[in-house]
Amino acid sequence: MEMWKESHLKQLTFVREIEAAYPILQRFAENIGFDFCGVNFTTNNRTVDFNALQINNYPQTFNRLYEKNHYSKVDPAISHCNHSVLPIVWSKEVYSQTPDLWHAQQSHGLKHGWSQSFIDEQTGLCSIVSLSRPQRPLSPLELYEHFGFMFYAINHLHDLFSSTVPIPPAKPAKPRLSPRELEVLELSAVGKTAYEISRILCLSERTVNYHVQNVIIKLKVCNKISAVIAAARIGII
């Protein structure tokens, strides 16, 4: 690894604020031949209340146009990065459904670029880094050479970002009931007794009671009525 790359990695490791990390990333972008560097922090989690953060050195006229036309909602690079950590190279084909955005980028010098992201599946937070320049298309070798550093950088930036966002506690996973347990529970919910359920499902009454007990344990309640109520509350029945 070149010494300057190692130096950038060390600097990134020790910074504790996004505002301090961005200039390091920008210098790295310049060293590998990119004029522009952008960082976007978004989320797929609708329960998280925060304003998406964007830091870049793009032309201000482009940023104003991007915000005015709400391009972030239709940007194919952003859309891709919200669902995949694989890098995406900008091209006319990629932006075929958003020609106005493609033209705006081209006219502001954001002609040749690529984006990649880090996605936290548990929180829905997504951090995206994009590099671009007005000349020279990207080569596969370039992408290969710099992918590792970029992935490390976006991971670190994501950690800094996520530490500033209030994340609600994850909802407990719904208990997994077997098909037979679910049948017994649904019949119990409409008032059927263990005897009646045994006749309907062609089971012994003892087996029905066994399934009921399993449901009670899985739902962490004390009796069959409580199990029906709990199941209804979490949408199992």
C-alpha positions as CSV (number, residue, x, y, z in Angstrom):
1,M,0.0,0.0,0.0
2,E,1.2,3.5,-0.9
3,M,2.3,5.5,2.2
4,W,-0.3,8.2,1.5
5,K,-3.1,5.7,1.5
6,E,-1.9,4.2,4.8
7,S,-1.7,7.8,6.2
8,H,-5.3,8.4,5.2
9,L,-6.5,5.2,6.8
10,K,-4.8,6.1,10.1
11,Q,-6.3,9.6,10.0
12,L,-9.8,8.2,9.3
13,T,-9.4,5.7,12.2
14,F,-8.8,8.4,14.8
15,V,-11.4,11.0,13.8
16,R,-14.7,10.9,15.8
17,E,-16.8,13.4,13.8
18,I,-18.2,13.2,10.3
19,E,-17.2,16.8,9.6
20,A,-13.5,15.9,10.4
21,A,-13.7,12.7,8.4
22,Y,-15.0,14.2,5.2
23,P,-11.9,16.3,4.3
24,I,-9.8,13.2,4.6
25,L,-12.0,11.4,2.2
26,Q,-12.0,14.4,-0.1
27,R,-8.2,14.4,-0.2
28,F,-8.2,10.7,-1.0
29,A,-10.6,11.4,-3.9
30,E,-8.3,14.1,-5.2
31,N,-5.2,11.8,-4.9
32,I,-6.8,9.1,-7.1
33,G,-8.0,11.6,-9.7
34,F,-11.5,12.6,-8.7
35,D,-12.6,16.3,-8.5
36,F,-15.8,15.7,-6.6
37,C,-16.6,13.7,-3.5
38,G,-20.1,13.3,-2.0
39,V,-21.4,11.5,1.1
40,N,-25.1,10.8,1.7
41,F,-26.6,9.4,4.9
42,T,-30.2,8.1,4.5
43,T,-32.4,5.5,6.0
44,N,-35.0,2.9,4.9
45,N,-36.4,2.8,8.5
46,R,-39.6,5.0,8.5
47,T,-39.7,4.9,12.3
48,V,-36.5,6.9,12.6
49,D,-37.0,10.6,12.7
50,F,-34.0,12.5,11.2
51,N,-33.1,14.6,8.3
52,A,-31.0,12.9,5.7
53,L,-27.5,14.3,5.7
54,Q,-25.5,15.2,2.6
55,I,-21.9,16.5,2.4
56,N,-20.2,17.2,-0.9
57,N,-18.1,19.7,-2.8
58,Y,-20.4,19.6,-5.9
59,P,-21.1,23.0,-7.6
60,Q,-23.6,24.9,-5.5
61,T,-25.8,25.5,-8.6
62,F,-26.1,21.7,-9.0
63,N,-26.9,21.2,-5.3
64,R,-29.7,23.7,-5.4
65,L,-31.1,22.2,-8.6
66,Y,-30.9,18.7,-7.0
67,E,-32.8,19.8,-3.9
68,K,-35.3,21.9,-5.8
69,N,-36.3,19.0,-8.1
70,H,-36.1,16.4,-5.3
71,Y,-33.7,14.3,-7.4
72,S,-32.8,12.2,-4.3
73,K,-36.1,10.4,-4.6
74,V,-35.4,9.3,-8.2
75,D,-31.6,9.2,-8.3
76,P,-30.8,5.6,-9.6
77,A,-27.4,5.6,-7.9
78,I,-29.0,6.4,-4.5
79,S,-31.7,3.8,-5.2
80,H,-29.1,1.2,-6.0
81,C,-27.0,1.9,-2.9
82,N,-30.0,1.8,-0.6
83,H,-30.3,-1.9,-1.5
84,S,-26.9,-3.1,-2.5
85,V,-23.3,-2.6,-1.2
86,L,-21.9,-3.3,-4.7
87,P,-20.4,-0.3,-6.4
88,I,-22.4,1.3,-9.3
89,V,-20.7,3.1,-12.1
90,W,-22.7,6.1,-13.5
91,S,-23.7,5.8,-17.1
92,K,-26.3,7.0,-19.5
93,E,-27.9,3.6,-19.3
94,V,-28.1,3.8,-15.5
95,Y,-29.8,7.2,-15.7
96,S,-32.1,6.2,-18.7
97,Q,-35.2,6.8,-16.6
98,T,-34.0,10.1,-15.2
99,P,-32.6,12.0,-18.3
100,D,-33.0,15.4,-16.7
101,L,-30.8,14.4,-13.7
102,W,-28.2,12.9,-16.1
103,H,-28.1,16.1,-18.1
104,A,-27.8,18.2,-15.0
105,Q,-24.8,16.1,-13.8
106,Q,-23.1,16.2,-17.1
107,S,-23.5,20.0,-17.4
108,H,-22.0,20.6,-14.0
109,G,-18.9,18.4,-14.5
110,L,-20.2,15.3,-12.7
111,K,-19.8,13.2,-15.8
112,H,-17.9,10.1,-14.8
113,G,-18.6,8.7,-11.3
114,W,-19.3,5.8,-9.1
115,S,-21.1,5.2,-5.8
116,Q,-21.0,2.6,-3.1
117,S,-22.6,2.1,0.2
118,F,-22.8,0.5,3.6
119,I,-26.2,-0.7,4.8
120,D,-27.1,-1.6,8.3
121,E,-29.9,-4.2,7.9
122,Q,-31.0,-3.9,11.5
123,T,-31.4,-0.2,11.7
124,G,-32.1,0.6,8.0
125,L,-29.4,3.3,8.0
126,C,-27.5,3.6,4.7
127,S,-24.2,5.5,4.1
128,I,-23.2,6.3,0.5
129,V,-20.0,7.7,-0.9
130,S,-19.8,9.0,-4.5
131,L,-16.7,10.1,-6.5
132,S,-16.9,11.9,-9.8
133,R,-14.9,13.9,-12.3
134,P,-15.5,15.9,-15.6
135,Q,-13.1,13.8,-17.7
136,R,-11.9,10.2,-18.2
137,P,-14.3,7.3,-17.8
138,L,-13.6,4.9,-15.0
139,S,-11.7,1.8,-15.8
140,P,-12.4,-1.6,-14.1
141,L,-8.8,-1.5,-12.8
142,E,-9.5,1.8,-11.0
143,L,-12.6,0.4,-9.4
144,Y,-10.7,-2.7,-8.3
145,E,-7.8,-0.8,-6.9
146,H,-9.8,1.7,-4.8
147,F,-12.8,-0.4,-3.7
148,G,-11.1,-1.7,-0.5
149,F,-10.2,1.8,0.8
150,M,-13.6,3.1,-0.1
151,F,-15.4,0.3,1.6
152,Y,-13.3,0.9,4.8
153,A,-14.0,4.6,4.6
154,I,-17.8,4.2,4.2
155,N,-17.9,1.7,7.1
156,H,-16.1,4.2,9.4
157,L,-18.2,7.1,8.2
158,H,-21.3,5.0,8.8
159,D,-20.2,4.3,12.4
160,L,-19.8,8.0,13.0
161,F,-23.2,8.8,11.5
162,S,-25.1,6.0,13.2
163,S,-23.8,7.2,16.6
164,T,-25.6,10.5,16.1
165,V,-29.0,9.0,15.1
166,P,-31.5,8.0,17.8
167,I,-32.5,4.4,16.8
168,P,-35.7,3.0,18.4
169,P,-35.2,-0.4,20.0
170,A,-35.9,-3.2,17.6
171,K,-39.3,-4.8,17.8
172,P,-39.2,-8.3,19.2
173,A,-39.6,-10.9,16.6
174,K,-43.0,-12.6,16.4
175,P,-43.0,-16.1,17.9
176,R,-42.9,-18.8,15.3
177,L,-45.9,-21.1,15.6
178,S,-46.2,-24.3,13.7
179,P,-49.1,-24.7,11.2
180,R,-50.9,-27.0,13.6
181,E,-50.4,-24.6,16.6
182,L,-51.8,-21.8,14.5
183,E,-54.8,-23.9,13.6
184,V,-55.5,-24.7,17.2
185,L,-55.0,-21.1,18.2
186,E,-57.4,-19.8,15.5
187,L,-60.1,-22.3,16.5
188,S,-59.6,-21.3,20.2
189,A,-60.0,-17.7,19.2
190,V,-63.6,-18.4,17.9
191,G,-64.5,-20.2,21.2
192,K,-63.9,-23.8,20.3
193,T,-63.1,-26.1,23.2
194,A,-60.2,-28.6,23.2
195,Y,-62.8,-31.4,22.6
196,E,-64.3,-29.6,19.6
197,I,-61.0,-28.8,18.1
198,S,-59.9,-32.4,18.4
199,R,-63.0,-33.4,16.4
200,I,-62.4,-30.7,13.8
201,L,-58.7,-31.5,13.3
202,C,-59.0,-35.3,13.8
203,L,-56.6,-35.2,16.8
204,S,-56.8,-36.5,20.3
205,E,-57.9,-34.0,22.9
206,R,-54.6,-34.6,24.6
207,T,-52.7,-33.6,21.5
208,V,-54.8,-30.4,21.2
209,N,-53.9,-29.5,24.8
210,Y,-50.3,-30.2,24.0
211,H,-50.4,-27.6,21.2
212,V,-52.2,-25.1,23.3
213,Q,-49.5,-25.4,26.0
214,N,-46.8,-24.9,23.4
215,V,-48.5,-21.7,22.2
216,I,-48.8,-20.4,25.7
217,I,-45.1,-21.0,26.3
218,K,-44.1,-19.3,23.0
219,L,-46.3,-16.3,23.6
220,K,-45.1,-16.1,27.2
221,V,-48.6,-15.9,28.7
222,C,-50.4,-17.8,31.5
223,N,-53.5,-19.3,29.8
224,K,-55.3,-20.0,26.5
225,I,-57.4,-16.8,26.6
226,S,-54.2,-14.7,27.2
227,A,-52.6,-16.5,24.3
228,V,-55.4,-15.6,21.9
229,I,-55.3,-11.9,23.0
230,A,-51.5,-11.8,22.7
231,A,-51.6,-13.4,19.3
232,A,-54.2,-10.9,18.0
233,R,-52.2,-7.9,19.3
234,I,-49.0,-8.9,17.4
235,G,-51.0,-9.9,14.3
236,I,-50.5,-13.7,14.3
237,I,-54.2,-14.2,14.0
